[in-house]
Amino acid sequence: MKCVWVMMLFLHCSSALEERFQVVGPDAPVVGKLGSDVVLPCSVRRLADQSSLSAVDMYITWTRSGLGDALVHFYGDNKYLNARQSPDYRWRTALFKEELQNGNTSLSLSEVKAQDEGEYRCHVESDFWADQVYFNLKVEAVGERPVITLESYNSNQKSSVYCVSLKAGGLSLIFSG
Ligand SMILES: *[C@@H]1O[C@H](CO)[C@@H](O)[C@H](O)[C@H]1NC(C)=O
């Protein structure tokens, strides 16, 4: 009888060992463009052989530096944690639900704001194991400052060209006179 118990314990432990995983993030800071959508990459892989495992039954917690107790996004059956999403991120975050079975726990963030910049943490927890990864999100504005260039100037003719770069996606207007 004792032997059966030991066998069961052994089987339980070895399957738990196989389920140990590592959380993997991006190699470099992620750059988001002001006003557009960005994917914050994160995934889980088995420590044993780097193969992918399903994250469907895991708890996925996305947080950002400077948010205090509030969360960027939470996935799992914990209602208390779900209620802790920061109002700054309401309606703007989503996981790729159909990708969870492949261990892809990336977060989609829409309508990126300047205040979204900071250090993000992707924390994934199962019944046996937990791991996390940190990385930075940088927010860039496209053509934020108008650039005015005086292409040519002749004191007699007063001819000049101005190039004005506007915020909306690198649109340039050229005036000459
Ligand atoms: C996760 O899925 C999203 C959406 O399909 C994709 O953009 C992203 O590259 C995937 N990430 C990984 C690590 O596979």
The ligand as an SDF file (V2000), in Angstrom:
LIG
                    3D

 14 14  0  0  0  0  0  0  0  0999 V2000
    1.1390   36.0380  -30.4510 C   0  0  0  0  0  0  0  0  0  0  0  0
    0.0300   36.2400  -31.2710 O   0  0  0  0  0  0  0  0  0  0  0  0
   -0.0560   37.5320  -31.8470 C   0  0  0  0  0  0  0  0  0  0  0  0
   -1.3660   37.6230  -32.6100 C   0  0  0  0  0  0  0  0  0  0  0  0
   -1.4990   36.5880  -33.5290 O   0  0  0  0  0  0  0  0  0  0  0  0
    1.1680   37.7970  -32.7200 C   0  0  0  0  0  0  0  0  0  0  0  0
    1.1230   39.1100  -33.1990 O   0  0  0  0  0  0  0  0  0  0  0  0
    2.4300   37.6000  -31.8940 C   0  0  0  0  0  0  0  0  0  0  0  0
    3.5680   37.7300  -32.7130 O   0  0  0  0  0  0  0  0  0  0  0  0
    2.4260   36.2380  -31.2220 C   0  0  0  0  0  0  0  0  0  0  0  0
    3.5740   36.1810  -30.3320 N   0  0  0  0  0  0  0  0  0  0  0  0
    4.3240   35.0980  -30.1940 C   0  0  0  0  0  0  0  0  0  0  0  0
    5.4300   35.2020  -29.2030 C   0  0  0  0  0  0  0  0  0  0  0  0
    4.1440   34.0890  -30.8410 O   0  0  0  0  0  0  0  0  0  0  0  0
  1  2  1  0
  1 10  1  0
  2  3  1  0
  3  4  1  0
  3  6  1  0
  4  5  1  0
  6  7  1  0
  6  8  1  0
  8  9  1  0
  8 10  1  0
 10 11  1  0
 11 12  1  0
 12 13  1  0
 12 14  2  0
M  END
$$$$
